[in-house]
Structures are given as structure tokens and as C-alpha cells.
Amino acid sequence: MFNNKLFKIVNPIWYFNQNNDDKPNYWIDYKKLGFKNKDLFDQNCKYQSKIFKKYDIAFQLWHKGLIDIKGLCLISHKYPITLSLYDQYLFIRRMYNSKWIYYAIFIRILTFQFSYNDIRAIVSTKNVKKIDLNNSFYKYVHYKSYLSQLIELKPLVSIIIPTLNRYSVLDNALKDLENQKFKNFEVLIIDQSNPFEPKFYNNYNLKINLFYQKKRGLWNARNNAIRKSKSDLILFFDDDSRVSSTWINEHLKCIDYFNADISSGVSISKIGAPIPIHYEHFRWSDQLDTGNVLIKRKVFKKCGLFDLQFEGMRMGDGEFGLRAYLSGFKNINNPKAKRIHLKTEIGGLREMGSWDGMRPKNWLYPRPIPSVLYFYRRYWGSKSTILYLLQTLPISLSSYKLKGTKIGYIISLLLLILFFPFLLLQVLRSWTISNKMLKKGQLIEDL
């Protein structure tokens, strides 16, 4: 909609940066809102583009959790509107911490784009204060008392759990499923453990469909389970997780209330980064986590299954989430369907070599995981991917347990200074592998 180069510097990788003009509109026109909702946003902005003021407030409302209210959508424009540098710097100052202005200046200088007009815009907007996007969330006051007809119909739900050498933690996950208030579900377990212990599953009062997969592969396991599932509602669950007794109910209630196609439950990690504030309210989701998400079968029928290029690596769920978004499916961040992610140090993808997309378990491995570069380069291009690396790589070198902490950032920056040549070789190696993946293309099978 808008040609906002500075925003793409600050936030280079984001679902909602993707062109989706022919699909449902996610931006709300504040002029169509009732008076009681006007306290949700700050409209004290003086953009040179009158149209962009509407986008500024629509961006606020997106973060505040205002979802798909009929007749309130902002009219999209067929061709991108070029914004002045003044409007772009004003937007960054309003939406982001001041450090991002300096970062944008750094990138503009580095790419030989910085000019006198940048200086004028920076000076003209210097007194603009950041607004608070993490306050006054939209409240769905009728949600608590909402009686879901979908839950009353008691549809079959297919719960898919891949597992690899994690019987000790899988035990608690299955016990949590036994305690679910919603009872009409099947559990499809794709066990890749060595040694394989089929008798382990005799201990649970669950309808378990057990499949042994000798060749290890997370995304192939999920694809096979989707094919074998009997339900139109597919719920993905990780083996190292704990959930409450209302977990299934909350997923069903969310897709019913919002008429959604995907309910993205939130995952609260026992170790690692602090819990994001936006996990506490409903909003459009800009991610998909196969450790805790309910997806309607029709999404797979239209989009295909998980891309097998991600096998043995990460971000296969994120890539599928973007495909679903581009296909116009509604994905809701669901704070009511929480899981505790134990981040077990053994088994699963840990055995395949990574803590997350930026942290391989061995310093001799590529960094980031090549699938991350494959995903980002495919959809956002190499320039945006390089910007993403400039933001994330310098702060991702410390232990996973220090992720998101100040001490973790300090340690990461020290390691960056000490081992920069070696880290550059890691990145180049990952980039080379992603080149081969891009050349090979997607490996997406139909359902």
C-alpha cells in the first residue's frame, strides 16, 4: 500500500509487509469507529500525506487487537503510494524506540542513500514522542460469556504429536490430554525414538493412533499424520509441553468466535526470552507455531502441506503460516490457549542440531540455520534478509537460556567482536546452502 523504505529497514521480515491487496483487509479505518473506541489510539500526528495518517492509526489498531469488524476496513490502494522522508521518520519515531532512528540512519549511510532531506526530516521530527502500542488493548467483552456452538457440536479433533527420544516428558503431555474437558479427539503420534517403546502408550486412556517413523524428519512426520487424520480440525502439539484442561476448548472457541481458520495458541517458554506483552490479548497473528496451533483442514487443501525443504531444520511452520496468510486465511493469536514449553534439552530438533533458528548447537554448523535464510530470501528477498541478519545475528550469540536478556546481549556483542571472521564464515556457509535450496525450489505436496 505504501512505499515506506524506513519501515522496511526497521522491520524487514513481517507477514503484513507482504502484498495481500486481493485478500481480506487487516487495517481498520478509525473514522468508522464508534466513540467508545477512540481511546485506543493516538491521532496526534501531522503527516504530509493525509492518507498515511489513516494507516498510522490502522497500524496502532492492528497492535491493539482490533480484528475484522465488518464495514470498518481501510480502503486499499492498487498502486503503492510514495511517502516523503518526513512522514517515514515521523512514523518510525511514533511506533519504535529512538534507537531505531539511529539504526535507520546507519543503514541509509551504509547504502549511500542518506541525504540532506534525511537531515531535514530527522530535525523536523526530533520532538515527536513514541506512542504506547502495549496499552489499552481492544477488549472482547462478550468473549468470556460466549457459548460456542462449535464446542456444543463436539466435532472430532485430530491432535498431532511428533516425538523423538522424549518419553519422560511426553508422559506429562499425554496426561494433560487425558484431563481435557473436551473429549472427542484422537491423538496421532509419530514416534521416531531409538529404541522405540510401543508399550509405553498402553498407560494412557486415550484414543492413540501410533505410527513409527524410522527415518527421522519433523515435517514429513507432520505431513504423514495430517494425511492419516480423520478430522477437519487439526491441532498440533509438541511433546515437551504442558497445557491446562481447557486447552482444546479454548482453541475451538477462538475459531468459532472470530470465524477464524487458524487459532495460534501462545507458547510460554520455561527458559529463554521474556514473555512478550502481546501474548496477553487477541490480535491478528503474524506467526504460526506447530507446538500449539489449531488449523482447519481446508487450509492444507488450498495451501498444500509443510515444505519438506525444511526437513531437519526450523521455520517450516512459519513458512506455512505465511502461505496461509497470502491465501487469505484468518489466523488469530489466541492468549487463552496457552502451553508451557519446557524446551527439553534432549530429543526432538535438539538432536538435529539447533536451539532455534539463530543458534546451532555446534559452532562448526552454519549460522543461522540455512532454512531460515531459505524462507526469508524466498519471500522477502536477499536485501531484507541481510537487514534481518544485521539486527538479529549480533544479539544471538549467547546461550539460549540468556535469550532476550541484557546480559545475553552483552555476551553476544563481545563474542561478535572476538569471533567476527569465524561468524562471517558461518553466515556465508549458510547463505551458500540456502542458494542450493532456493535453486531446488519448494517441496510442497498436496493433501
N, C-alpha and C positions, 0 to 999 in steps of 0.2 A: 504494500500500500504506500509506504513512504520510503524514500531513499535516504536512510539515516545511517551514514557511514560510521559516525562515532559510536552509536549504539551497538553496531556490529563489532566494533573494536572491544567494547566493554563486555558484551555478551555474545560472543561469536557462534556458540553452539546452543541453539534453543529451538524446540519444536515449532514454536509460534513465529519464528523468523521465516519459516518455510511458506512459500506461496500456496495459499489454500483458498483463493478467492471464490472458487466454484463450489466450495463446501460450506457447511454451517458457519455463521459468523460468530466469533468469540468476543467481539468488542461491543460494549453497551453504550448507547447514546445517552449521556447524562440529562439532556433536555427532556427526555421522555420519562424520566424517573419521577416518582411521587415525592412530595416534600419531605416525608419522613426518612427518605434515603439520602438526602443531600448532605448529611453529616458524615457520610462515608468517604468523601473525597475533598481534596483541596483544589479549588479552581482559581486561586490567586496567581495566575500565570499570564504573561503578556507575550505570547508568541507572535511573530510576524505573520505566520500562517494561521488563519482562523480555523482552518480545517484541522490543523495539528493540535490545537487546544482540545478538540474533541477526543483525539487519540490519546493525549496525555491523561485525560480523565478516564478514558476507557481502559488504559493500562493500569491505572490505580484500581479500578473496579474489578479487573481481572484478578489482581493480587488480593483484593478484599473478599473474593469468593462469590461474586455475583454471577450466576450461571443461567444462561439460556432462558430468559424470561421473554415470552412471545411478544413481538412487536417493539422490542427495545433495542434491536441491533443497530449498530452504526453502519451506515451505507458504505460499502467498499468501493474503491475506485479501480477502474480497469487498468489504468496505467500508473506506474509509480510517480509520486509527487516529490520533486526535489526540494529539500529543505535548506534554508540558509544555515551557515555555521552558527549564527547566533541561536537559532532555535534548537540546534543539536546540542550545543553546550548547555543551554538552559535546561533541556530535558535531562541530560546527564546529571547536572547539579541537583535537580529536584528528586531524581529517583535513586541516586547512588551516593556513597560516601565520597568525600572530597578527593581521596587518593586516586579515584578513577579518572579525575580530570588530569592529574599529572601523568597517569599511565597513558591516557589518550594522546596527550601532548608528546610523550616519549615515542609512541608508535608513529604519530604523524611526522615527527622529525626523522625517525629511522627510515621511513618510507618516502622521504623527500616531498611530503605533502603540506608540511607546516608553512604558513604564510602570514602576511600582515593581517589578513582577515581573521585568522585564528586568534591573534593577539587582541584585536578589537573585540571579538566575541567573548574571550576569556575575561577581559577587563569589564565589559558591559554586564556580565552575569556574576561578578565576584561576590555580590551581596545576597545572592539567591540562596535560600536555606533548603536543606533536604527535607522532604516531607516524610512522614512515618507510614510506610506501607504495611507495617506489622501491628497495626492498631485498628480498632473499630471494624472488625470483620463483619460481613453480612451474616445475620442470624436467621437461620431457617427455623422460625419459632414453632412451626407445626410438625417438624420432623419427629420430635420425641413421641408425640401422641399419634403419629401416622400409623394406621393399621394397614399393613401391606397385604394386598390381595394375592400377590405372588407367593408370599410365605403361607397364606391360608391354603393355596392350591397344592402345596407340598411337592413341588417338582423335583425330579431326580437331579442331584448334583454329583458331578464326577470330580473327585479330588485326586490330583496327580502329584506323586512324590517320587522323584529320583533319589536314590541313596547309594552311597559308596563308603563302605567301612565305617559306619556310624551307628551301629546297633545300640550303643549305650545311650545316645541322645535321641535316636529315633523312638526309643521306648516311651519317653515322655511325650513326644509329639503324638504318637498313636493313642496314648492315654487321654490326651486333651481332646482328640477326636471322639473317643468313647463318651466323653462327658458333654458333647454338644447337645443343645436343646433341640436343634433341628436334626431329625433322624433319617431322613430319606436321602442317603448319599452312598455312593460306592467309593472305595479307595483303590486307585491303581498305583501299585508300587513297582518301580523298575529298579531292581536290585543289581548292582554291579560289583558287589563286595567279593573279596577273596580273603578267606574262604566264605563261600555262600552258605547261609544258615537258614534254610526254609522253615525249620521247626520253630524258629523264633516267632513267627507270625501266628502260631497256634495259641498264643497267650492273650489274644485280644478279641473282644466281642464286636467285631467289625466285619462288614462285607468287603473283604480284601481280594482283589484280583492281582495276583503276584506274577511278575514276569522277570525272568533272569536274563540279563544282557551281558554277554561275555566281553564284547568289545566296548571299552569304556567310552562314553560320549554323552554329555548332558543334553544337548539339543536334539540329538537323534532319539534319546530316551523319551523326551517330552513329546516329540513328534509321533513316535510309535504309540505312546499312551493316548494321545488325542485321537488317533485312528481307532483304537480299541475301546474308547469311552462310549457310553450309551446315552449320555445326557446332552442337552442343548446348552447346559451351563457348566463350564469347565473352570475349576478352582485349583490354582497352582499353590503348592505349599513346599517349603524346604524342610528337610529332615532335622535341622538344628534350630527348631523354632518352638515357641510356647504361645498358646492362644487361650482366650477365655472361652467359656461355654456358649457365648452368644456370637461367636466369630462368624459362623455360616449365616446366621440370621441377619447380621449387620451388612454382609455383602449383598444378600438378596434384597434387603430393604432399600439399600442405596440405589441399585439399578432400577428398582420399581419406582421409587420416589422421583428420581431425576430422569426417568425414561432413558437410562444410560445403557451402553453396550459393554462397558468395562468399569469395574469397581476396583480401583487401585488402593488396597489397604496400605497402611503405613507400617514401616518396619523400624523398630526401636532397637538399636544395637547395644549389646552389653559392653562392648569395647569400641573405641574409635571416636568419631566426631560427635559433638553435642547434638541433641535433638533439634532439628530446625523448627522455628516458630510456626511455619506454615503447615506443619503436620497436624495442627490442632483445629483446622477448620476445613469445611468443604470448599473445593475450588476445582477449576479445570486442572487436570493432571498433565504435567509435561514430562512424565517418565512412566515406565512400566517395570515392575519388579516381580519376576516369576516366583519369588519366595512367598508372595501374598497378593494374589490378584485373581479376580473372577472375570472370565471373558466368555461372552456368548459365542456359541459355535459358529454362528453366521459370520463372525469377524474372520475366522480362519477360512471359511468357504470363499470369502471375497479376496482376502489378502494372501492366502497361502499359509504354509506352516513356518516354523522358525528356519532361518537361513543357516544351512549346515556349514557355511564358511566360518562360522563362529565356534565350530566344534573344538573342544579342549580349551576354549578361551572365553572371554567375557563380552558383554554388551549385546548378546543375541536378543535379549528381552527388550532392551532399549531400542534396537533397530526395528523390532516388530511393533513396538508402541508407536514409533514414527510412521510406519506404514499404515497402521490403523488410523492415526490422525489424518494423514494425507488422503485416506479413503473416506473421511467424513464421519468416522465413528466417535461416539461421545465417551470420553474417559474421565472419570471423576475421582479426584483424590478423596479417599474415604477415611477420615480420622477415627471413625467408630470401629472399624475392622483393624485392630492393632495386632501385631505379633511382636514378641520379644525374639530378636535374632541373636542367638548365642555366639555366633562367629566361632564355631568349634575349630580348633587348630589342626585337627586331623581329618582326613577323608574329604570327599567332595572335590570341588575345584582347587582346594588347598593342595591336594596330591597332584593336580595337573599343573601346579607351578605359579599361583598368584594369590595375593591377598585381595587386591582389587585391580581395576584397570590400569592404575599407575604404579602398582607395587608388586613386581615379580618377587618370588620368594628367594631367588638366587640372583646375585649381582652380575652373573655371567649371561643372564637372559636378556632379551630385548626389552626396552622401556620406552613408551608404555607397551602394554600387550598389543601385538600387531592388529588384533581385531578392532581395537579402539580407533586406530588410525584408518583402518578399512572403512569402518562405519562413518566416521566424521568426514573423511575425504570424499566418500561416495555421495553424501547428501549435502554437505556444506562447502566442499571444495578444499583444495590444499591451503589456500591463503587463510581461511578461517580456522583450519586445523592448526596451522602454525601459531596463530594468535592464541588459540586454546592452550597449546603447549607452553607458550611463554607465561601464561597465567598459572598453570597447574603444576608443571614439572618442578619449578624451583621450591615449591612448598610440599612436595610429596615424597621426599627422600628419607624422612624419618620413619620410625616404626609405625605400623598400623594402629597400635594402641595409643599413639600420640596424635593421630589424625584430627585436625581441626583445633588443636590446642596451641597456645603461644609458644610453649617450649618446643613443640613439634616443628613449628615454623622456623624457629631459631636454629634448631639442629639441622633442618633441611637446607637452609641457606648456607650454613657452614660447610655442609657436605657438598653443596653445589660449587662453592669456591674451591674446595680441595680437590674435587674429582671431576671438574668440568670436562676435560678432554675425554675421559672414560665415559661420562654420561652422554656426551655428544655421539660417541661411537654406538652406544646402546640405542639412541634415538635413530641414528642412520640405519642401523640393522633392522629396527622395527619398521622404518619407512620403506626399506627395500622389500621386506616380506609383504607389507601392505600393497606395494606395487604389483606383486605377483597375484595377490588376492583380487585386486581390482581388475587385473587383466583376465583372470579366470571368470569373474562375474559371480552373480548371486547363485546360490544353490537352494532354491526355494521350491519345494514340492507342493502340489495341490492336495487339499484334503479330499 
